[in-house]
Amino acid sequence: MAERRYDDDEVRDIFDRASRLDDEGLRHGSSGAVSRGDTGMSLAELQQIGSEAGIDPALVARAAAQLEVGAASELPVIRQFGVPVSVGRVVDLPRRLTESEWDRLVVRLRDLFHARGKVVREGSLRSWANGNLQILMEPTAAGYRLRMRSLSQNGRGKLVGGGALAAAGTVLGAFGGVVGTVGSIDVAGLVLSVGVVGAAALALVGSGIAGLRRWIPLRDSQFRQIGEFAVEMASTDATKELP
């Protein structure tokens, strides 16, 4: 895979991010003055310039990782009754993670999601999964990428359950209406039954939606953290350990 090179706008963005990560910020010069014309700059060159300006090279690598993850593509969203119940993100990697780096990524996954998960190695494929949460490192035409996806089974179940109750309430009301045309029925009891079923359906759907509103941004934030960590590792020389 060809070495990633950053244009002038990306260079400024990286140094702005790195300076925010650094408590002391840029101590010499301005990141806006850094430019290499049309050829762009590699991460190693940016780290060298950052080091001369008083910025830790590790912070430059982290800022570059944030830039890559920020531009990552999102996987198609799974919806239930129009409500999103999944989160997915694809992050391109500068290179394939080494076995040691993959193991470190798995440790980070277990710590972040509080789950041991299942690790699978198949040729160049690497995956970690815990139920509906899946992290996969896979080859592409241009190199390698990290594909992350998670489905909220709890939120989806509540939406399906609420929908089923709503349908049951509709059927109950329709049945009562038909019976009422040919004979006497307990109208008050029927109305009460339909009301109880409808309230239960609304409560279940509302609980599911409220839970998803908390779960989706949390999972997306976790995927961003994992993507940044993976890109940061892959942005270093494979023969060197990441500080």
Phi, psi and omega per residue, in radians:
M1 nan 2.314 -3.119
A2 -1.107 2.575 -3.137
E3 -1.134 2.333 3.131
R4 -1.194 2.279 3.090
R5 -2.154 2.462 -3.029
Y6 -1.873 2.373 3.116
D7 -1.413 -3.135 -3.038
D8 -1.040 -0.755 -3.132
D9 -1.124 -0.717 3.140
E10 -1.186 -0.649 3.102
V11 -1.068 -0.800 3.122
R12 -1.094 -0.719 3.138
D13 -1.096 -0.760 -3.126
I14 -1.094 -0.793 -3.126
F15 -1.228 -0.556 3.055
D16 -1.120 -0.758 3.124
R17 -1.154 -0.756 -3.122
A18 -1.110 -0.678 -3.135
S19 -1.181 -0.556 3.085
R20 -1.268 -0.560 3.099
L21 -1.251 -0.519 -3.118
D22 -1.501 2.186 -3.114
D23 -1.024 -0.581 -3.085
E24 -1.590 -0.278 3.138
G25 1.189 -2.900 3.110
L26 -1.246 2.176 -3.109
R27 -1.736 -0.223 -3.130
H28 -2.447 2.253 2.994
G29 1.233 -2.957 -3.111
S30 -2.239 2.388 -3.135
S31 -1.139 -0.426 -3.116
G32 -1.163 -0.323 -3.096
A33 -1.509 -0.117 -3.096
V34 -1.419 2.166 -3.140
S35 -2.780 2.554 3.067
R36 -2.250 0.492 3.085
G37 1.201 -2.509 -3.041
D38 -1.382 -0.270 -3.043
T39 -1.368 -0.376 -3.110
G40 1.342 -3.141 -3.100
M41 -2.292 2.531 3.110
S42 -1.487 2.927 3.124
L43 -1.110 -0.677 -3.138
A44 -1.070 -0.699 3.127
E45 -1.175 -0.686 3.107
L46 -1.130 -0.695 3.131
Q47 -1.154 -0.627 3.105
Q48 -1.144 -0.785 3.117
I49 -1.130 -0.744 3.120
G50 -1.075 -0.699 3.129
S51 -1.094 -0.711 3.113
E52 -1.165 -0.464 3.140
A53 -1.591 0.035 3.098
G54 1.583 0.315 3.122
I55 -1.859 2.289 3.123
D56 -1.023 2.248 3.123
P57 -0.976 -0.536 3.120
A58 -1.122 -0.593 3.115
L59 -1.241 -0.596 3.085
V60 -1.147 -0.728 3.113
A61 -1.124 -0.694 3.127
R62 -1.158 -0.697 3.123
A63 -1.137 -0.691 3.104
A64 -1.131 -0.649 3.103
A65 -1.122 -0.719 3.117
Q66 -1.091 -0.671 3.136
L67 -1.119 -0.758 -3.122
E68 -1.137 -0.761 -3.111
V69 -1.198 -0.608 3.114
G70 -1.094 -0.494 3.141
A71 -1.671 0.126 -3.100
A72 -1.164 2.662 3.123
S73 -1.548 2.672 3.120
E74 -1.783 2.513 3.102
L75 -1.346 2.727 3.097
P76 -0.957 2.402 -3.089
V77 -1.506 2.331 3.029
I78 -1.461 2.312 -3.107
R79 -2.142 2.598 3.041
Q80 -2.166 1.992 -3.059
F81 0.975 0.611 3.114
G82 1.486 -0.080 -3.110
V83 -1.708 2.232 3.126
P84 -1.107 2.298 3.116
V85 -2.188 0.178 -3.134
S86 -2.431 2.784 3.058
V87 -2.328 2.342 3.131
G88 -2.528 2.562 -3.139
R89 -2.628 2.443 3.093
V90 -2.081 2.209 -3.118
V91 -2.128 2.152 3.070
D92 -1.288 2.411 3.127
L93 -1.824 2.467 3.104
P94 -1.058 -0.482 3.111
R95 -2.824 3.029 3.095
R96 -1.251 2.386 3.077
L97 -1.220 2.437 3.074
T98 -1.248 2.955 3.126
E99 -1.055 -0.695 3.126
S100 -1.137 -0.727 3.138
E101 -1.178 -0.688 3.099
W102 -1.092 -0.723 3.106
D103 -1.069 -0.695 3.114
R104 -1.163 -0.624 3.088
L105 -1.137 -0.721 3.111
V106 -1.080 -0.718 3.085
V107 -1.045 -0.749 3.124
R108 -1.122 -0.703 3.120
L109 -1.084 -0.798 -3.134
R110 -1.107 -0.649 -3.139
D111 -1.262 -0.716 -3.075
L112 -1.242 -0.708 -3.071
F113 -1.744 0.028 3.115
H114 0.923 0.796 -3.129
A115 -2.589 2.459 3.132
R116 -1.243 -0.738 3.123
G117 1.203 3.131 3.139
K118 -2.117 2.195 3.139
V119 -1.737 2.299 3.135
V120 -2.248 2.326 3.066
R121 -2.085 2.089 3.114
E122 -2.344 1.739 -3.077
G123 1.057 -2.150 3.112
S124 -1.543 -0.069 3.128
L125 -1.431 2.448 3.063
R126 -2.347 2.349 3.135
S127 -2.495 2.641 3.038
W128 -2.336 2.245 -3.079
A129 -2.437 2.505 3.040
N130 -2.445 1.654 -3.071
G131 1.136 -2.149 -3.128
N132 -1.518 0.109 3.094
L133 -1.748 2.092 -3.066
Q134 -2.323 2.313 3.060
I135 -2.147 2.178 -3.063
L136 -2.307 2.274 2.978
M137 -1.783 2.131 -3.027
E138 -2.438 2.669 3.109
P139 -1.353 2.642 3.059
T140 -2.277 3.107 3.119
A141 -1.115 -0.496 -3.092
A142 -1.725 -0.208 -3.107
G143 2.775 -2.016 -3.134
Y144 -2.392 2.768 3.103
R145 -2.570 2.814 3.083
L146 -1.939 2.099 -3.137
R147 -1.931 2.150 -3.068
M148 -2.148 2.314 3.134
R149 -2.553 2.514 3.097
S150 -2.544 2.421 3.122
L151 -2.095 2.274 3.106
S152 -1.471 1.688 3.135
Q153 -1.168 -0.591 -3.139
N154 -1.160 -0.852 3.120
G155 -1.103 -0.727 3.133
R156 -1.117 -0.714 -3.138
G157 -1.097 -0.705 3.132
K158 -1.163 -0.681 3.119
L159 -1.149 -0.751 3.122
V160 -1.134 -0.763 3.126
G161 -1.095 -0.742 3.099
G162 -1.109 -0.701 3.108
G163 -1.114 -0.691 3.125
A164 -1.131 -0.728 3.102
L165 -1.123 -0.710 3.112
A166 -1.082 -0.724 3.108
A167 -1.123 -0.704 3.124
A168 -1.107 -0.709 3.106
G169 -1.099 -0.683 3.127
T170 -1.132 -0.768 3.125
V171 -1.111 -0.740 3.138
L172 -1.064 -0.771 3.124
G173 -1.126 -0.735 3.136
A174 -1.136 -0.718 3.134
F175 -1.107 -0.742 3.114
G176 -1.090 -0.668 3.129
G177 -1.130 -0.708 3.123
V178 -1.147 -0.808 -3.135
V179 -1.102 -0.627 -3.117
G180 -1.137 -0.389 -3.139
T181 -1.402 -0.312 -3.083
V182 -2.016 -0.084 -3.124
G183 -2.966 -3.123 -3.133
S184 -1.526 2.441 3.078
I185 -2.361 2.853 3.076
D186 -1.436 1.631 -3.066
V187 -1.074 -0.770 -3.126
A188 -1.080 -0.737 3.129
G189 -1.155 -0.688 3.127
L190 -1.124 -0.804 3.135
V191 -1.062 -0.728 3.127
L192 -1.093 -0.763 -3.134
S193 -1.094 -0.794 3.130
V194 -1.116 -0.696 3.124
G195 -1.114 -0.727 3.126
V196 -1.123 -0.784 3.132
V197 -1.107 -0.739 3.134
G198 -1.124 -0.727 3.118
A199 -1.114 -0.715 3.116
A200 -1.106 -0.683 3.131
A201 -1.137 -0.783 3.131
L202 -1.111 -0.702 3.141
A203 -1.121 -0.732 -3.113
L204 -1.181 -0.779 3.125
V205 -1.134 -0.752 3.129
G206 -1.071 -0.718 3.106
S207 -1.113 -0.695 3.129
G208 -1.138 -0.770 -3.138
I209 -1.143 -0.741 3.137
A210 -1.089 -0.724 3.118
G211 -1.138 -0.686 3.136
L212 -1.174 -0.593 3.117
R213 -1.145 -0.482 3.061
R214 -1.497 -0.673 -3.041
W215 -1.246 -0.746 -3.049
I216 -1.063 -0.915 3.124
P217 -1.130 -0.571 3.111
L218 -1.131 -0.852 -3.122
R219 -1.135 -0.683 3.115
D220 -1.104 -0.700 3.096
S221 -1.118 -0.700 3.113
Q222 -1.135 -0.701 3.107
F223 -1.125 -0.648 3.094
R224 -1.112 -0.731 3.116
Q225 -1.068 -0.798 -3.138
I226 -1.126 -0.739 3.128
G227 -1.088 -0.758 3.120
E228 -1.092 -0.737 -3.131
F229 -1.115 -0.758 -3.123
A230 -1.174 -0.775 -3.138
V231 -1.150 -0.661 3.128
E232 -1.084 -0.757 3.101
M233 -1.127 -0.769 -3.090
A234 -1.275 -0.212 3.123
S235 -1.491 -0.133 3.130
T236 -1.699 2.905 3.059
D237 -1.116 2.273 -3.091
A238 -1.096 -0.331 -3.136
T239 -1.528 -0.089 -3.101
K240 -1.976 2.622 3.092
E241 -1.467 2.448 3.074
L242 -1.297 2.269 -3.141
P243 -1.104 nan nan
